[in-house]
Amino acid sequence: MKKMVWKLWNPVATILPTISVANFRPAPVVAFFSSRGPASNTPNLLKSDIGAPGNAILAAWPKNDTEVTLPGQEPPLFNIVSGTSMSCAHVSGIAATLKSQNPTWSPTAIRSAIMTTGKSHRVELGRAGLAEPYTASPTKELDFNRLSHPTLPVQSKS
């Protein structure tokens, strides 16, 4: 932006007044591309057990990209990406961290710790949320602060 301003002879900018909105929290909301679980019109869809960041994530980008690179330019090192694969990376990192802190835990215990420390949310008055009204239990949002101290990780013998 500085380069552009220095190139202009008569640069002009406008700074509009802003307002503060108290108690506004747009997240967590399940993205339109994610499953919210079984619903009356789609009873065979499985619900997710945990919700993790997956929308508009700054991610590393391959150097051989031709999808977003403009002709004659170098590909970007990073790109803003959305999808369940972005959420998966967050949960995988959490699972790896838990395993390194608790090397004797089974995959079931790690899954239990992630699920039992999540924050539950329910849909209120038909607004977007982390749970489908038709489901028995809601998706839980990852709670990074509680993950290192799960209350009751369940172990299985397998």
C-alpha positions in Angstrom: 0.0 0.0 0.0 2.9 2.3 0.8 4.3 1.8 -2.7 1.0 2.7 -4.3 0.7 5.9 -2.2 4.2 7.0 -3.1 3.5 6.5 -6.8 0.4 8.7 -6.7 0.8 12.5 -7.2 -2.3 13.4 -5.1 -3.0 10.4 -2.8 -6.4 10.6 -1.0 -7.7 8.3 1.6 -10.9 8.2 3.6 -11.2 6.7 7.0 -14.8 6.0 7.9 -16.1 6.1 11.5 -16.4 2.7 13.2 -18.8 1.4 15.8 -18.3 -1.1 18.5 -20.6 -4.1 18.9 -20.7 -5.5 22.4 -21.2 -9.2 22.9 -20.9 -10.1 19.2 -19.4 -13.6 18.7 -19.9 -14.9 15.2 -18.2 -18.2 16.0 -18.4 -21.1 16.6 -20.7 -21.9 13.7 -20.6 -25.0 11.6 -19.6 -24.0 8.0 -22.1 -24.6 5.3 -19.9 -27.4 3.8 -19.7 -29.4 7.1 -22.1 -32.0 8.4 -24.3 -31.1 11.3 -25.4 -34.7 11.8 -28.6 -36.6 11.2 -31.6 -34.5 10.5 -35.1 -35.4 9.7 -34.5 -35.0 5.9 -31.0 -36.8 6.0 -31.2 -39.4 8.7 -28.3 -41.5 7.3 -25.7 -38.7 7.7 -23.4 -39.1 10.7 -22.9 -36.2 13.0 -19.4 -35.0 13.9 -18.2 -35.4 17.4 -15.9 -32.4 17.6 -15.8 -29.0 15.9 -12.5 -27.4 15.0 -11.4 -24.3 13.0 -11.8 -25.1 9.3 -13.0 -21.9 7.6 -10.7 -19.3 6.1 -7.5 -20.9 7.5 -4.1 -19.5 6.5 -2.3 -22.6 5.2 1.0 -23.4 3.5 0.6 -23.6 -0.3 2.6 -25.8 -2.8 5.2 -24.2 -5.0 4.0 -26.0 -8.1 0.5 -24.6 -7.8 -1.3 -23.5 -11.0 -4.8 -23.0 -9.4 -4.3 -19.6 -7.7 -1.0 -18.4 -9.1 -1.4 -15.6 -11.6 0.5 -16.0 -15.0 4.0 -14.7 -14.8 4.1 -14.6 -11.0 5.6 -16.8 -8.3 3.1 -19.0 -6.4 2.2 -17.8 -3.0 3.8 -19.4 0.1 0.4 -19.3 1.9 -3.2 -19.3 0.9 -6.5 -18.9 2.7 -8.2 -22.3 2.5 -11.5 -23.6 3.9 -12.6 -27.2 4.3 -12.9 -30.2 6.6 -9.3 -31.0 5.8 -8.3 -27.8 7.6 -10.3 -28.9 10.7 -8.6 -32.3 10.5 -5.2 -30.7 10.7 -6.2 -28.9 14.0 -7.5 -32.1 15.6 -4.6 -34.1 14.4 -2.2 -31.6 16.0 -4.1 -31.8 19.2 -4.1 -35.6 19.2 -0.3 -35.6 18.6 0.3 -33.1 21.4 -1.9 -35.2 23.8 0.0 -38.4 22.8 3.4 -36.7 23.4 2.2 -35.6 26.9 0.6 -39.0 27.6 2.6 -41.7 25.7 0.8 -44.6 27.3 -2.7 -43.4 26.1 -4.5 -45.4 23.5 -6.2 -43.7 20.5 -9.5 -44.3 22.3 -8.2 -42.4 25.4 -7.0 -39.5 23.2 -10.4 -39.4 21.4 -12.1 -39.4 24.8 -10.0 -36.6 26.1 -10.7 -34.4 23.1 -14.4 -35.1 23.2 -14.9 -34.7 27.0 -13.1 -31.4 27.2 -15.0 -29.8 24.3 -17.6 -27.1 24.8 -21.2 -28.1 24.0 -23.4 -25.7 21.9 -27.0 -26.1 20.9 -29.0 -24.4 18.3 -31.3 -21.7 19.7 -34.4 -20.5 17.9 -33.3 -22.0 14.6 -30.1 -20.0 14.4 -26.9 -21.5 13.0 -24.9 -23.4 15.6 -23.0 -26.5 16.3 -25.9 -28.9 16.8 -28.7 -30.1 14.7 -32.0 -30.1 16.7 -32.7 -33.7 15.5 -29.5 -35.1 17.0 -29.2 -36.6 20.5 -25.9 -34.9 21.3 -24.3 -31.8 19.9 -20.9 -31.4 18.3 -18.4 -30.0 20.7 -16.1 -27.2 20.0 -12.4 -27.9 20.7 -11.4 -26.3 24.0 -7.6 -25.8 23.8 -7.3 -24.7 27.5 -8.9 -27.8 28.9 -7.3 -30.4 26.7 -4.2 -30.9 28.9 -6.4 -31.8 31.9 -9.2 -34.1 30.8 -11.5 -35.2 33.6 -11.9 -38.8 32.6 -10.1 -40.2 29.5 -11.7 -43.6 28.7 -9.2 -46.4 27.9 -10.2 -49.4 25.9 -8.3 -52.7 25.6 -7.8 -53.2 21.9 
